[in-house]
Amino acid sequence: MSLILSMDLSTESASICLAENEDCLCLLTNNRQKDHASWLHTSIKQAFTDTGKNLIELDAVGLTAGPGSYTGLRVGMATAKGLCYALKIPLVLLNTLEVMARMAVSAGTDYICPMIDARRMEVYTAVYDNEMNQLVAPCAMVLDKHSFSDYVEHHSMVFFGNGKDKFEPLLRHDRALFIDLPFDASHLARDIYAKYNRVEFADLAYVEPIYLKN
């Protein structure tokens, strides 16, 4: 059994998941974005206490590297690197938008569009088809009424994430589906474990969060 700690601090709700292989043993969340930094270390300790596990048993740390909240990404990356350096274990990274998109494949639409709020009318977004082929690479986009209009003209498309609410009033189309899809660190466990088995590890010395904009 591989003991893996996964963390997501890319949106307004931070969460951690302690898992054996891909099976979640403990999930802890925090909905106060300003408290993420102080909450994280306390919650990691709590997760090990609650499960009766010891930190030295940890085999890897998994993390959503972004895009998302600048502060959350920095806090998450610094904490993950610190644990990996101290315990001499690997760091496994995922793109936040890609993980979110995998969750929405079951919506049954032709295209999948996760959206993370980036303030004002801007979002971090990407587009995938229902086989997870990337059609639009992760980017920062200022939304208007013409955004994605070419896609929904001929294909069904699902929009979700904490940035979709600002876009829904702009796009009125029968092929556009807007849904609420809860997202937390437990949804990372399968992909983190798969990458861990493939030995797809980040370079601790050089890896940085995926900010997408300055």
C-alpha positions as CSV (number, residue, x, y, z in Angstrom):
1,M,0.0,0.0,0.0
2,S,1.2,3.5,-0.9
3,L,0.2,6.3,1.5
4,I,-0.3,9.6,-0.4
5,L,-1.2,13.0,0.8
6,S,-3.1,15.1,-1.9
7,M,-3.7,18.8,-1.6
8,D,-5.8,21.4,-3.5
9,L,-5.6,25.1,-2.7
10,S,-6.3,26.4,-6.1
11,T,-9.9,27.7,-5.5
12,E,-11.7,29.3,-2.6
13,S,-12.2,26.0,-0.9
14,A,-8.9,24.3,0.2
15,S,-8.8,20.5,0.9
16,I,-6.5,17.7,1.7
17,C,-6.9,14.0,1.2
18,L,-4.9,11.2,2.8
19,A,-5.2,8.1,0.8
20,E,-4.0,4.5,0.6
21,N,-3.3,4.0,-3.1
22,E,-6.4,5.8,-4.6
23,D,-8.7,5.1,-1.7
24,C,-9.4,8.2,0.5
25,L,-8.9,7.6,4.2
26,C,-9.5,11.2,5.4
27,L,-10.8,14.3,3.7
28,L,-10.6,17.7,5.3
29,T,-11.8,21.0,3.8
30,N,-11.7,24.7,4.5
31,N,-14.0,27.3,2.9
32,R,-12.3,30.4,4.3
33,Q,-9.8,31.3,1.6
34,K,-8.0,33.9,3.8
35,D,-7.2,31.1,6.3
36,H,-5.7,28.5,3.9
37,A,-2.1,29.0,5.0
38,S,-2.8,28.6,8.8
39,W,-5.3,25.9,8.2
40,L,-3.2,23.7,6.0
41,H,-0.4,22.6,8.4
42,T,-2.9,22.0,11.3
43,S,-5.1,19.9,9.0
44,I,-2.2,17.8,7.8
45,K,-1.4,16.9,11.4
46,Q,-5.1,16.2,12.0
47,A,-5.4,13.9,9.0
48,F,-2.6,11.7,10.3
49,T,-4.0,11.7,13.9
50,D,-7.5,10.8,12.7
51,T,-6.3,7.9,10.6
52,G,-3.7,6.6,13.0
53,K,-1.0,7.0,10.4
54,N,2.5,8.5,10.9
55,L,4.1,11.2,8.8
56,I,7.2,9.0,8.2
57,E,4.9,6.4,6.5
58,L,4.1,8.9,3.7
59,D,5.2,7.7,0.2
60,A,4.4,10.8,-1.9
61,V,2.7,14.2,-1.9
62,G,0.2,15.1,-4.7
63,L,-0.8,18.7,-5.5
64,T,-2.8,20.7,-8.0
65,A,-0.2,23.0,-9.4
66,G,-2.7,25.5,-10.9
67,P,-4.1,27.5,-12.4
68,G,-6.0,29.2,-9.6
69,S,-5.5,31.4,-6.6
70,Y,-2.0,32.9,-6.5
71,T,-1.8,32.7,-2.7
72,G,-3.3,29.2,-2.5
73,L,-0.9,27.9,-5.2
74,R,2.2,29.4,-3.5
75,V,1.1,28.1,-0.1
76,G,0.4,24.6,-1.5
77,M,3.6,24.4,-3.5
78,A,5.8,25.6,-0.5
79,T,4.2,23.1,1.8
80,A,4.4,20.2,-0.6
81,K,8.1,20.9,-1.4
82,G,8.9,21.2,2.3
83,L,7.3,17.8,3.1
84,C,9.0,16.1,0.1
85,Y,12.4,17.5,0.9
86,A,12.2,16.6,4.6
87,L,10.9,13.1,4.0
88,K,12.8,12.5,0.8
89,I,9.7,11.5,-1.1
90,P,8.4,12.4,-4.6
91,L,6.0,15.2,-5.5
92,V,3.3,14.5,-8.1
93,L,1.6,17.4,-9.8
94,L,-1.7,17.8,-11.6
95,N,-3.3,20.6,-13.7
96,T,-6.3,21.8,-11.8
97,L,-8.4,22.3,-14.9
98,E,-7.6,18.8,-16.3
99,V,-8.7,17.2,-13.0
100,M,-11.9,19.2,-13.0
101,A,-12.6,18.2,-16.6
102,R,-12.3,14.5,-15.9
103,M,-15.1,14.9,-13.3
104,A,-17.5,16.2,-16.0
105,V,-17.0,13.5,-18.6
106,S,-20.2,11.9,-17.2
107,A,-22.2,15.0,-18.2
108,G,-22.4,13.4,-21.7
109,T,-21.7,16.6,-23.6
110,D,-19.4,16.9,-26.7
111,Y,-17.1,19.4,-25.0
112,I,-16.1,20.1,-21.4
113,C,-15.2,23.6,-20.1
114,P,-14.0,24.0,-16.5
115,M,-13.8,27.6,-15.2
116,I,-11.9,29.0,-12.2
117,D,-12.6,32.5,-11.1
118,A,-9.8,34.9,-11.8
119,R,-11.5,38.1,-10.7
120,R,-13.7,40.6,-12.6
121,M,-14.8,39.0,-15.9
122,E,-11.7,36.8,-16.2
123,V,-11.5,33.1,-15.7
124,Y,-8.8,30.4,-16.0
125,T,-10.3,27.9,-18.4
126,A,-9.6,25.2,-21.0
127,V,-11.7,23.0,-23.4
128,Y,-11.6,19.2,-23.7
129,D,-13.7,16.8,-25.7
130,N,-15.4,13.9,-23.9
131,E,-12.4,11.7,-24.4
132,M,-10.2,14.2,-22.6
133,N,-8.4,15.4,-25.7
134,Q,-7.4,19.0,-25.2
135,L,-9.0,21.5,-27.7
136,V,-8.1,24.7,-26.0
137,A,-5.0,24.8,-23.7
138,P,-5.3,26.2,-20.2
139,C,-5.4,30.0,-20.4
140,A,-6.6,33.2,-18.7
141,M,-9.6,34.5,-20.6
142,V,-11.8,37.6,-20.3
143,L,-15.3,36.5,-20.9
144,D,-17.8,38.3,-23.2
145,K,-21.0,37.2,-25.0
146,H,-19.0,35.8,-27.9
147,S,-16.8,33.5,-25.8
148,F,-17.2,29.9,-26.9
149,S,-20.0,30.8,-29.3
150,D,-18.4,28.9,-32.2
151,Y,-18.2,25.8,-30.0
152,V,-21.9,25.7,-28.9
153,E,-23.2,26.5,-32.4
154,H,-22.6,22.9,-33.4
155,H,-21.7,21.0,-30.2
156,S,-23.1,20.5,-26.7
157,M,-20.8,21.9,-24.0
158,V,-20.8,21.8,-20.2
159,F,-19.5,24.7,-18.1
160,F,-18.7,24.4,-14.4
161,G,-16.4,25.5,-11.7
162,N,-16.5,28.7,-9.6
163,G,-16.1,30.9,-12.6
164,K,-19.1,29.6,-14.5
165,D,-21.6,31.9,-12.7
166,K,-20.2,35.0,-14.4
167,F,-20.5,33.4,-17.8
168,E,-24.0,31.9,-17.6
169,P,-25.8,35.3,-18.1
170,L,-23.8,36.0,-21.2
171,L,-24.4,32.7,-23.1
172,R,-27.9,31.7,-23.8
173,H,-27.9,28.6,-26.0
174,D,-29.7,25.3,-25.9
175,R,-26.4,23.4,-26.3
176,A,-24.8,25.2,-23.3
177,L,-25.2,23.3,-20.0
178,F,-24.2,25.0,-16.7
179,I,-23.8,22.7,-13.7
180,D,-22.5,22.8,-10.1
181,L,-19.8,20.1,-9.7
182,P,-18.2,19.9,-6.2
183,F,-14.4,19.6,-6.4
184,D,-12.0,18.6,-3.6
185,A,-8.7,16.8,-3.0
186,S,-10.4,13.4,-2.9
187,H,-10.9,13.8,-6.7
188,L,-7.1,13.9,-7.1
189,A,-6.4,10.5,-5.5
190,R,-6.8,8.3,-8.6
191,D,-4.8,10.5,-11.0
192,I,-2.1,11.1,-8.4
193,Y,-1.7,7.4,-7.7
194,A,-1.6,6.6,-11.4
195,K,1.2,9.1,-12.0
196,Y,3.0,7.9,-8.9
197,N,3.0,4.3,-10.3
198,R,4.3,5.7,-13.6
199,V,7.1,7.5,-11.7
200,E,6.0,10.9,-13.1
201,F,7.5,13.1,-10.5
202,A,8.2,16.8,-10.4
203,D,11.6,18.3,-10.1
204,L,11.6,19.8,-6.6
205,A,14.4,22.2,-7.4
206,Y,12.7,23.9,-10.4
207,V,9.0,23.3,-10.4
208,E,6.7,26.3,-10.0
209,P,2.9,26.8,-9.8
210,I,1.0,27.2,-13.0
211,Y,0.0,30.9,-12.8
212,L,-0.9,31.5,-16.5
213,K,-0.6,35.3,-16.0
214,N,1.8,37.7,-14.2
